[in-house]
Amino acid sequence: MSLKFQSVKKCILLFLILSACVGRIHSQCSTSSAPTNNCGAGDYIDSFVLNGIAATGNAGCSGASGYSFFPTPVWNLQIGNTYTWSAACSGGIWSEGIAIWIDLNNDGFYTSSEMVVSTSPSTLHVSSFTIPFSATIANNVKMRVRDFWNTTIANTEMCTNGTTSQWGETEDHYINIVCPAALASLSVAASSTLVCLGEPATFTASGAGSFTFAGGSASISNAVTFTPAASQAYTITGSINGCPAATSSVVSTISVTSIPAPVVASITPSIICSGNTATISASGANSFTYLPGPSILTGPNPTIAVSSVAATIYTVRGYNGNGCPGTVTLALAVNPLPTLTVVGSSPSVCAGTSVSLMASGALQYSWQPGGSGPSIIHSPTITTAYLVTGTNNFNCSASISTVIIVSSSPSIVAVTNYTTVCSGGNSTLIASGAPSLSWVGGPSTASYVVSPASASVYTVIGTNTAGCQGSQTIAVNVMQVQLNISATPTVLCSGQTVSFSVNGTNSYSLSPPTQTPQVTTLYTLSVLTSSNGLNCANSNTFLLTVNPVPTLTASATKTVICRNEKTTLNVSGAANYLWYTSTNPTLATTPSVSLTLTTTATYSYYVTGTCSLGCTNSATVLVKVNGCTALEETGLLQTAMELYPNPNTGEFTLKSGIGGHILILNAQAKVVDDFYILPGAEQKIELRNKTTGMYFVVLEVGGATTTRKIVVIH
């Protein structure tokens, strides 16, 4: 057959496996079932020969369904016999697996347990199967032979449609299951032909369907342990159900001896502490076994030493020539050892430091070195191993040890570059002798820069890798010079000048250097003093009180007015005031002054304020007086100038019907904008970057002016 057809065949197989028409896998099915197969592609049984007799009419494919029933020939097969069969498949082209089921209990169903043979795929098969003793004697018993392409058939595929059985063929035949003329071979094996009284024995028989046992008082079953009471010859008869002529008997004898060896055994002591040993002694036999223990010991009086951590039953068996042992059981009681725990206050200490050791888990304790009792306090000078032995209420003892590591303290050295320093001067202290150094009240470093205000003693503590400490001290002296400072005046107002005197002289340096302070100032005055070759720049401080001058706020209700218009001067921020001008030194002493000015000019008004501390400050207010010729005299007021919105946030619109020169002045009469506007025009004005307040918009036309006020609020 071509490779092309072979590929097509495999594709069709895959499709059929995945299709929805896949059959179910059965654990049993009726012997009258006709499973569907496809043998049209050459997957069929060419010939089938059983026990030398060939099936007839079954060559080639058995129709479209792939199933056929062949009522002849009928093979006679005896229970218990093994039969050879052969089969050829697919004209030698396709490899087929072969399986055979027999309805052994003749109940009309094939079951998975009734498969008698299954072979691997091949074009030619030769094998055999056996009719079991459990089969039912009957005629016309169904036998099913199936072949599947390229598949080893499972025992559950006796009736399947599709799946792997889609390519293949199914044949049913008849067989007769008949009785044999006699049992071919009955086999009986005894577990032992010589046992000791009380020991078990077992008969295992084969070669028949059922067995009976005669002899002795015990009820005996095949392959089931029993205990013979005495020496006995047993008759074992095998038979086949339904075949009365097919019987056979075998006689098997088991001898029983009841003479055990006179074993005597003892264990000394019978109670031990866990892990200790006891001695087992035995006599009365030639050899002995100990359980648990050595497998066998020989000699008339052997002894063994046993050790256990738990209560144990020892079985001693002694053997003489007759093989039956004498048995003695010995009980060994085991008392527990105390479970000791030792806790130390520290695993390591410095030399001479005490350590506390506490033991628990027992009733009595003994320490080496040390004393007795559950705890000891010791001050080791070298690394020491402490062993404590504890005894419990069973008088069992156990020991545990712990090691206390002892380390020596470091030897610390401290030096300095200056043993005497000026007040505020530095001295560098340097320590050595340990990997970790810490100055009391200072850094955790080897060096320490100190600036003592007076003679001082410094302590350094050194710690070695074991945590042990040593210390050292070092002194630093300070040369002190008393400075007497005076100031003139001792209290002044901000901006005044002060002068100092140190120890009656003006030879000093001053910090800060200004002698005209604005606020209360802490001055440091320094002088250079020499003594014993040491030049010290000594200093002292002086707190100079500086009172603040008052902060005056001076203003006019109107800083730009017309002739004969009224304005009021106001001031705040002090206790007392003096208003004056360049021509009038005592204009007023009140916080407010009302003025009516008649002359066009810019006037300067000065005010001096004095606070409660006597400090003064001054301020100036400018008032500009304009001629203010009114536009209404020309009849143009209605269209002169419009401003909106008013107030505003710094942006407003100016509209003029007549146009002209525009000036915008702030409250101090300072021009902030200056431009011209055409008649009928509108101009957006921005004062966003100007301060909040009152502004004046002046329109000048042909020598005449008109003024509008506008308020800007940010």
Protein Blocks (a to p, Z undefined) as FASTA:
>chain_A
ZZklmmmmmmmmmmmmmmmkbccddfbdcfkbccdddfknopacfbdceehiacehigcj
ebjnopacdfbdcddddehiacdddddeehlmaccdddddddfkonopacfklpcbdcdd
dfbdcddddddfkbccdehiacdddddehiacdfklmmbgejjllnccdddddddddddf
bdfbacdddfbfbdcehiacddddehiabdcdeedjbdcdehiacddfbdcdddddddde
hiaklgcdddddddddfbdcddddddddfbdcehiacddddehiabdcddeddfbdcdjb
dcdddddfbdcddddddddfkopacddddddddddddddddddfbfbdcehiacddddeh
ifbdcddeddedjbdcdddfbdcddddddddfkopacddddddddddddddddddfbfbd
cehiacddddehifbdcdehiacdfbdcdddfbdcddddddddfkopacddddddddddd
ddddddddfbdcehiacdddeehiabdcdddfbfcdfbdcdddddddddeehiacddddd
dddddddddddddddfblbdcehiacddddehifbdcdddfklmblbacfbdcdddfbdc
ddddddddddfkopacdddddddddfkiafklnopmmmmpccdddddehiacdddfkgpa
dddddfkopafbdcdddehiacdddfklpccddddddddeehiacdddddddZZ
